[in-house]
Amino acid sequence: MLLPTLAVALTPSIVPQEQTWPQFGGVGRSAGTMDQSIPDSFGPEENVLWRAPVLAGSSSPCVWGDRLFLTGFERTKLAVLCFDRRSGNLTWRTDFERTGEETFDHPAGSPAAATTCTDGERVIAYFAAYGLVALDMDGEVLWEKRLPFVASQFGEGTSPVLEGGAVYLVRDLDEGFSAVYCLDAKTGEERWVTARPEAGANFGTPVIWGDELVVAGSSVLKAYDRKTGEARWWVNGLTAIVCPSPVASPDALYFGGWSTPNVQPENRLATGFELGGKVTKEALKDVPSLFGALDEDGDGALSPEEIPAGRAKDAFSLFDFNKSGAWEQFELQGLVAMPTAPGKNVLVAVRPGGEGDVTGSHVMWQKRRGIPYVATPLLYEDRLYYFKKGGFASCIDAKTGEAYYEAERTGVPGEYYSTPVGVGDRVLVASHSGTVLVLGTGDELEIVARNDFGESITASPAVVEDTLYLRTARHLYAIGEADRD
């Protein structure tokens, strides 16, 4: 009886494409749908179809038919979760034991950061402190690919990609063996593994571009042959320490990223501290001035309570070199004195058909303003939308790079970790502070709505059948017209 039962369990669930969001970024990583719509105004108590509590984690929803998959963690347990998409009820949970205790120097780090992917036959999940796992649609483990645990200051942010019977994973680490893996989706056996000795810690997810797998790594955008793992082409001189992921159309591939090591030392304070309150332009002229403005009790050290919310405070542990629990002037000076990394903060468009170093031959255009730190740009209806820390929105023509608007204020400051999505004639993006912005898709920046959820948002939303699935710090929401049939 075992073999017939297994055969049924592994039969793919065939569902219409509009009922799927099968990976990070949705169908084909397009992160958008013109044929659906959701209400402009929504929130914790408005146009909520259902709300469910979730474990801690920052992975994004993955949807196939009536199933919605997330990952989460509690104590030593890592979990793959399956919810009924119609009701929000938890259908099953499969746990794995963490192989290492992860500690992070940034509050956005999470043991459950990678978004799952599915083809209707299996669900693939990745945990940095365990490895790759494949489960059937009912939560039974099909195979595992254990990977050695390597501690990281920020954790890992990359997600697996499932395409054409293969699972792809890029694992770029601070230390240890960095590589791109290609596994057989049915068995978990390695098809090829290509080392990436040039890679530092990077956090983006690769994108399928025809018969290539394109990976954004430290200062280099590189394409690999999907069948062999051999490098085909690369673009040099890009961002060090990559968080966003590349996106692609048939005609071009786009990548843009920002990182502190690519900022000139004289501008480091401005990137870590947003203007407002005691943080004035005068205070930001040098470290002693900023210390004097923020040191309320005059003890010559900055406690976490004295540091305003923002990028610098998020990196508090990283620059508390002596682990005293407060910043002294020499520690903040360490942020300013950090060596400038090779490369630059830039957004580029690359045409297909390259071979070898195509930096000078296939880069169609580049942009230097408003570049995102974490959130991947949205390619939607021949336009690129992207969002910079501080609440700055840009929209450009994807073919020419010409700006419709560039680095304009949205009125919602802070970080943006969640990748934007397109829904009909709207673009949605969530700030880390918990506000979901709804933008029009016209030639000028139009803020249609600002919807506050009252808790932080790191995950990217999914859109299936006129419903927005949104994960906040503590809940999973289904958002749609509350009075629809």
N, C-alpha and C positions, 0 to 999 in steps of 0.2 A: 504493500500500500504506500510505501514511502515515495517511490518514483513518480507515480501519477500525481500524488499530492504536491511534490516539488515542481513538477511540470506546470501545474495550474498556478502555483505561486509565482513562477517566473514568466508567465505569459504577460507581455506588455499590456498595460492599460491604455487603450486607444481613446483619446479624447480630442475634441476640437482644439485648435491652437488657441482660440480666445479663452479657453479654460486652463491655460498653462502659464506659468512664469517659472521656467524650469531651472534657472540658475541665477547667479548674481547678474543683474542687468536685464533679466527677462529673456524673451525669445530672440535669439541671435544677438544678445547683448544690446538690443536697440533701446531698452529702457523707456519705451513709449508705445502708445497706441492711439491712432487717430479716430478709431471707431467706437470708442467708449467715452463715458463722461461720469463725473462725480460732482456732488454739490460743491460750490465755492466755499460755503461756510460750514464748518464742522468743528468738533472739539470733544472733550471728554463726555459731554452730556448732549451733544447736538449731532444729529444724523449718524448716530452710532447704531449699527445693526447688531453688534455684540462686542463684548469686551471680556478678555480672559487673562488671568494672572499668568506670568511666565517666569521661568528661572532667570537668573542673571545671565547676561551674554550680550553680544553685539552682532550676531549673525542676522542676515536679512531673510524675509520669508521666501520660500521656494514652494511653488504650487503645481500640482498635477491633478486635474479634475476636482474631486471633493476633498483631496488631501492637501494639507499645508504643513510644511516641514520647517523646523527651527532647530538650533542647538542651544544648549545651556549648560550650566554647571552649578554644583553646590558641594562645598567642602572638597572631598577627594573624587567626586563623581563628575564625569563628563556625560552628557546626555544628548541623544537625538530624539526629538519630540515630533509627534504627528498629531495635528489637530484636524477635526472635522471642519472644513472651510465654511460650511453652511451654518453651523451652530456655535462654533468656538469650543466645543468639547474636546478634551484631550483623548485621542483614540488609543495611542500607545506611547510608551517611552522605553528606550533601550539605553542602558548605562554602560560606561566603560571607566575603568580605574585609571586615574592620572598616574603617569610614570615619573613625574617630577613636580616639585612644588614651584610654581611660577610666581615670581614677584616682579612688579612693574614699577618703573620710575615715572610713569605717566598714567593718569587716571583712566585714559581711554583703553589701556591694555586689558585684554580679556582672554581667558583660557578657551572661550567659545566664540571666536571671532569669525571663523570661516563660514560662508554661506554654503549650504548643501546644493547639490545638483541632481537632477533625475531625468530619466528617459521613459518613465512610466513602467519600467521593469525593475529598476533598482534605484536606490538613493545612495549617493556618495557623500560622505562627511569627512572632514579633516580636523584633527586637533593637534596642535603643536606638541602637546604633552602625551601623545599616544601614536598618532599616525593616521593613515587613510583607512576607512572602513566602508564596506558596501553592505547594505541591508536590502531585503526585499520590501515590497510595499506594505507588508504587515509587521515590519520591524525585526525580522529574523536576520542574523548576521550571515552573509554569504561568503565574505572573505575579509581578511585584514592585511594591511601592509604596514607593519610596525616600523617606525622611524626613530632614531635616537633622539632623546630629549636634549635640547640645547637651550640654556637660559638666555633670555633676551631682556634688555631694558624696557622694550615696548611691546613684547609679544610678537605674534605673527598676524598679519592681516590678509594674506592671500587666500583665495578660495579655489577649490578644484574646478576643472572644466571637463564636461562630459560631451563628447562629440564623435560620431562615427564608430562607436564601439571601443573608443579609447578614453582613458582618464588622464588628464594632464594636470600636473602640479608643479609649481615653481616654489622652491624653498631656498631663498636667499637669506643667509644667516650672518650675525655678527662674527661668530666663530664656528668652526666646523666645516662640514662638507656642503657647499652650496651647489645646487643642481636643478635641472628641469627633468621631471620624470614623465614617462609615458607608460601606462599600464593597460593591460587588457581589461576591459570593463567587466567581462564575465568571470574571469578567473583571478584577477589581481596580479597576474604575472607581468614582469617587466618586459616591455617591448624594446625600450631603450632608455638610457640615462645619460644625460650630457652634463658634465661638470661646468660650473660657472665660477672659476677661481677669481675672476675679476669682480665678482659681485660682493657688495657689502650688504648690510641689512636693508631689505626692501619689502614693501608691503602690498603692492598692487597685484591684481589678477591678470593673467595673460588673456589675449583675445585671439580667436580663430579668424584668419584672414585668408580665405581660399584654402590652399594646401600648406599654409604656413601657420605657425604659432608665434605670435609676437609678444615679447616680454620687455617691459620697461624695467631696467636695472639701474644701478648707480652710475649715472652720467652717460649711459648707453641704452639705446633702444635697439633690440636685436630680434631678428626673425629666424626661426628654425624650421627646417623641413619636417612636416608632421610625421612622415613615414620613417625617417632615418635619424632625426635629431641633429643633423648637421646644420651649422650656422650658414645662412644664405646671405644676409645683408645686415648692416647696422648703421646707426646714426650716432655720432659721438658729440660730446660737449653739452649734454643735457643735464638735468637736475640730479644732484647727489641725494641719496636717501629718499627713495621714491615711495609715495603713498598712493597717488591716483593710478588708475589703470588706463591703458590705451583703449580707444574705441575706433570702429572701422566702418566704412562704406565700401561698395565695390570699387570706387574711384580713388579713395584716399584713406589713409590711416592717420589718426590724430592722437597726440599725447602732449600733456602739459603738466608740470609739477613745480612746486615751490618747496624749498627747505631752508632752514636757518643757516646751515653752513655755506650756502651760496649767497648770503646777504653780506655786504661789506660791513666791517666792524663798526664803522661810524653810524650805521643804521640799525644795529642790533637792538638797542633799547626800544626804539620805535616799533619794532616787530613784536616785542614781548609785552609791551604795556600799551593799552589803548588810551587815547586821550579821554579825560573826564575826571572830575573830582580833583584830587591832589596831583594827578598826573597831567601836568601842563607841558606846553612846548618848552618852557624854560626849565622845568624839572628834567626833561628828557635830553638836555644838552650834554650831560655826562653823569657818571655813576655817583659822585658825591652829591650832586644836586638832587638826583632822584632819591638817594638815601635820606637826605635831609627832609624831603617832602613827605616820605612815607614813614619814617621812624617816629611814630607818635609818642612813644614813651621815652625817647632820647637815650636808649641804652646801647646804641651803636650796633644794633642787629635788627633784622626784619623777621618777625614771627610770621607764620602763614596768615594769621588774622590781619596783619598790616599790609599784606600784598593784595592788591585788587584782583578780582577774577579776570582770567585771561591766559594767554599762552605762557607767560613767565610763571604764573602760579601753578599751572598744570605741570611744569617741569621742575617744581620745587625740589623734589628728592634728587633729581639729576645733578643739580648744582649745589646741593648741600654737602659739599665735599667732606667736611669733618663730622657730618651726621650729628650736629648739635641741636637740630630742630629749629634752627633759625639761620638766616643768611647774614653773613658779615660782608663788608664791602669787597673784600678780595674774592669772595665767591660770586657775587654778581659781576665783578670785573671779569671772571672767567667766561661768562656768556659773551661779553664784548670781545675778549681776546681769543676766542675760539678760532682756530685756523680756518681760512677760507678754502672751501673744497673746490676741486676742479669742476668745471661746468658752469651752468647758469640756470636761473629760474626762467623758463621759457615754455611756450606752447607752440608746437610745430605740426605741420601737415606734410605727410610723406606720400608720394605717388607710388603705385605698385611697379613691379618689374625690375627691381634693383638687384645688384649682386656686389658683394664686398662692401667696402666703405662708400655709402651713398650720401654722406653728409653734404657734400658740395654739389651733388647731381640730382637728387630726388626730393630734397626739401623744398616744397612749393612756397611756403610762407611761414613766418613765425611772429609771435606776439609776446610782449614782455610785461604788459599791464594786467592787473587783476587775476593773476595766475592762482589756481587753487592749491591748497596745502594737502588736503586729504580727499575731498569729494571729487569723484571722476566727472569730467564734463559730460553733458548730455548732447548727443547728436540727434536732432529731431527736425524733420522736414527741411533738410539742407541748411540748418543753422546749428551752431554750437552755443550752448548755454553753460556758463560756469560761474562759480561763486567763491569769493575770496574771504578769508578771515576778516572780521570787522563788519560783515554784511554788505559786501560790494558785488553787484551783479553785472555780468557782461553777456552780450549776445552778438555773434559775428556770423557773417556769411561763410559757410564751411568751404566753399569752393575758392573764394578769393582772400579770405581773412579780413575783409573790410568790416568795420564795426557798425552795427546798428546802434548800440550803446555800449559803453565800456567803463567798468569800475564805478558804477553808479550806486548810491546808497539805497539799501532796502528798508532802513529803519529798524532792522533787527541785527544788532552787533553780535560779536562773539565768533566762535568757531563754527565751521560747517563740515561735518564728517559724512553726512548722508548724501548719497548720489541723487541728483534730481531726476524726476521722471516727467514724461510728457503724456498728457491725457486730453484728447480732443484739442481744443484751442487754448489749453492751459499748460503751464509748466509749474510743477510743485517741487519745493525743496524744503528740507527740515533743518533748522538750526540746532546746534548741540544743546542750546538752552531749552528747547522744547517747543518752539514756534514753527508751524508749517506755513510757509509763504505760498500763496497762489498768485502766479503771474500770468498776464496776458501774453499772447505770442505775436503782438504787433511790432512795429519798427521802433517804438519807444518803450522804455520801462514803464510797465503798468502793474502796480500792486493791487490785485483784486481783493485779496483777503489776507489777514494774518491770524492764524488759528493757534491758540496757545494750549498746550496739553499739560503744562504744569510739572513736567518731569523731562529729564534729558532724553535726547534722541541721537543715537549713533548709527543705527541700522538704516538701510535704504528701504523705501516702501516697494510694494508690488501692486499691480493693478490687474484684476481679473474680473470679467463680467460686470463692469460698471461698479466695482467695489475696490476701494483702496485698503490694503492690508498694511498696517503700520505698527511697528514694534517700538515701544518706548522703554524706559529703564525697567518698568515693572509690569507692563501690560502689553497685550496684543489686541489691536483694534481692527474691526471691520467697519469701514466707513462707506456709506452710500445713502441714497434717498430713503429716508426712514419710512415713508408711506408707500413705497413701491410694492407691487404684488410679489 
